[in-house]
């Protein structure tokens, strides 16, 4: 009965949340189907690429557990929900065909790997954390974390140190390593943080985007930095022309504009405020 209620609850939640609020990205591999739900209003392509790399590396990790006989040859169905869209929860179960992990929060590789390793234990039990049915949500979630933390995780260093590009534009690449992503040029690490849009190229210059800044790079040097007045958590929509880049949220809501000829950013929000 409890299992049936769990299936019905998850089906209803998935349809409501994923159907109306999510940007959904799915990564398919031999041993894993990984679905990532990001809030429309806070979507970041760089977050998608981070989880694309994690899904690929998790597939390697699972394949090794299957090869050594620690896991059955079943596929993992993993769903990660944006915590802005739902309450804090974890559901862990398995069927004849699948291992299932359904949770809220952008978990790291190690956190997901720890849950996967839990399935290898003979004393494994399904777990359903429904915060609507408990008085102290933190204690109930911690109960599950305490269960899986009792088992020593195998060495995962080789999986999170892949050092492989997940995106590339000319000699600029976004690389996954130590369970994070970094910009580099010809293999040389750059200081720009991938917390917003992917870079764009305008003639011989690149624009790099952070949540708090936009950088103009030319000939391996930062020639201009524009500090964004208010930190933006979501990706901009970009309209690129030969000598201009408009930055905002659609053609009707351009916030900033970059001029190649003048190497200058124009803050169009000031005009809207009458300044």
N, C-alpha and C positions, 0 to 999 in steps of 0.2 A: 504493500500500500504506500509506504513512504517513497519507494522508488518511483511509483507512478505519479505521485504528487510532485516529485522533483522534476520529472520529465515534462509534465504539464506546465509547471511554473517556469522552467527554463524556456520552453517554447513560447509562452506568452511574453516573457520579458524580452526575448530576442526579437520578436516581431515588433513590439512597441518601440523599444529603444533603437534598434538597428535600422528600423524602417523609417524613422522620422528624424533622428538627430545625428546619425553617424555618417562619416566618410569611411567606407569599409574597404580595406585592402586585404587580399588573400594571397598567401604564399604556399605553393604546393611543392612537396618533395616526396621522396619515396616513403618515408616513415612519418611524415607530418603534414597536416593541413592547419596552417596558422592564420587566424583571422584577427585583424586589428581594427578596432573601432575608435575613431577620433571624433571629437565634437566638431561639427561644421564650423562653429564660431572660433575654434582655436586650432584649426588644422595646420600641421607643419609637414611639409614633404620630407624634411630631414629626419623627423621622427619615424616616418614610414620607411625610409632607407635604413635607419638603425635597426628596425625590427625585421626588415628583409634580410639583413646580414645575420641577425640573431637566429631567425628561422632556419637559414641555411646551415649555420653552425650547430644548432640544436639537432638538426637531422643527422649530422655526422656523429654527434654524441649518442643519439638513440641507436644509430646503426651499429656502433661499437658495443653498446649494451646488448643488442640483439645477437650480434656475432659471438659474444662471450657467454650467451645463454642466460643472461640476467633478466632479459625481457622477452616476452613472446613476440612473434612477428606480427604485431598489430599496429595500426596507424594511430598516431596521436592526433586528436582533435583539440586544438588549443584556441580559446577565445579570450581576448584581452579587451576589456571595456575601458573607455575613458572614464576616470573617476568623477569627472564633472557631471556625468550623465546618470550615474546610479550610485547606490549606497555601497559601502565597503563590504565585499563578500568574496568567498571562495567556495566553489563546488568541485569536488574531485570524485570521479566514478569510472567504471569501466564496463564494457559489454563484450560479447564474443568477438566483435570486429574492431573495437576501438578502445583506447584509453582516452579519457575526457578530462580536460582542465578548463574551467570557466571561472574567470575572476575579474575583479575590478582593480584597476591600478596598473601603471606601466612598470611591470616587474623587470628586473635585470635578468641577464642570462643565468647567473648563479641561482637566483630565486626560482626561476622556472626549472632549471636543472635539478634543484633540490626536490621539487615536487615530482618530477619525472623519476628520480631515483627512488622515491618512496614506493612507486609501483613495483620495484624489484624485491621488496621485503615480503617474506612469507606471512607476516602478521598484518599485511596491508588491509585497510578497511576504507570503505567509501566515507566521504566527509561532506556534509552539507551545512554551511554556515549561513543561516538566515537571521540577520540582525533584527528583523521584525518580531522575532519570537524569544528574544533574550533581553535581560535587563541591562547587562553590561557588554556592549558590542566588542570593546577592546579585549576583554578577557576571553571571550569566545573565539575571536580570531587568533589570539595569542595561543589558545589551546592547540589549534591545528599547527601553528608554526613551531610550537614546542615539540609536537609529535614528530614532525619531519626533521627537525634539527638534531634529534637524537642519533640519526644515522650519518656517519662520516661520509661526506661527498667525495667521490673519486677526484683525482687531479684534473681540473678543467682548463688548466693554463693553455694547452695546445688548441683548445676550441675558441678561446677568446683572444688569441694572439695570431689571428689569421693574416692580418696585414694585407688585405686584398681590397681593391677599389670597389665601391658600390655605385659610383657615378663618376663621369669624366667629361670635361669640356676642354679641348685642346690639351695643354700640358697641366691643367688644373684637375685634381681628383679629390674625391671624398673617400676616405679609407677607413675601414673598420679595424680596430685593434684595441686590446685591453678592454673589451666590451664598451667601446665608445667610438665615435666617428670624428675624423679630423681632416681639415683641408691641407693639401700639400701641392707644391709645384715642383714637377720633375723629381718627386721623392723627398723634397725638402719641406719640413713641417711649417705651416703658416699659423699665425696667431689668431686669425679670424675664427670666431666660434660659430658652428653651424646650428644656430638657434632660430633661424628664420628661413627666408627663401634661399634656394640654390643660386649661385652666382649667375650673372648674365654678362655677355660680352657686347660692348659697343665699340666698333672699330678695333683699335689696339688696346683697349682698356677693359678691365673687369670690374664689375660692381659686386661686392660681397655684402651680405645682409646679416646683421645680428638683431636680436630683439631690441637693442638700445641704440644701434648705430648702423650707418651704411658707409662702406669704405670704397674708394676708387683706387684701383691698383694699375700701374703701368710700368713696364720694364722692371719688374720685380721690386717695385717700391710703392708705398702708399702715398699718393699725391694729394688726397683729400679725405677728410673724415667729417661726416655729418652726424651729429648727435640728435637722435630722435627725441622730440620734446616729451613724448609719453611712450613708455615701453609697450610694444605691440606683441601679443602672444601668437597671433595667427599670421599665415603667409599673406603677403600682398598680392594683388593682381598687378601685373607689369605689362605696360605697352611700350615696346621698344621700337624706335625709329632710327634713322641713320645718325642723327645728331642729338636725339633726345631719348630719355627714358621717363615715362610717367609712372608714378608709384602710388597706389591707393587701393580702393576696393571697388573695382569696376570703373567703366569710363565716366560714370556719373559722379564718382567720389574720388577724384584724384587729390591726394594729400601733398605729395612732393613731386618735383620735376627736376631732372638732372640735365644740364646743358653740356654737351661735349666741347663745343667751341670755347665756352667761358669756364669750363671746369668748375661749375657752380651748381649748388642745389637751391631750388626755390621752394620755400615753405608756403604752399597755397592755403594752408589753414589760417594763416594770419590775415589774408584778404577776406576770408569768410567771416572773420571776427571783427572786420572793419579796422584793422591796424595797418 
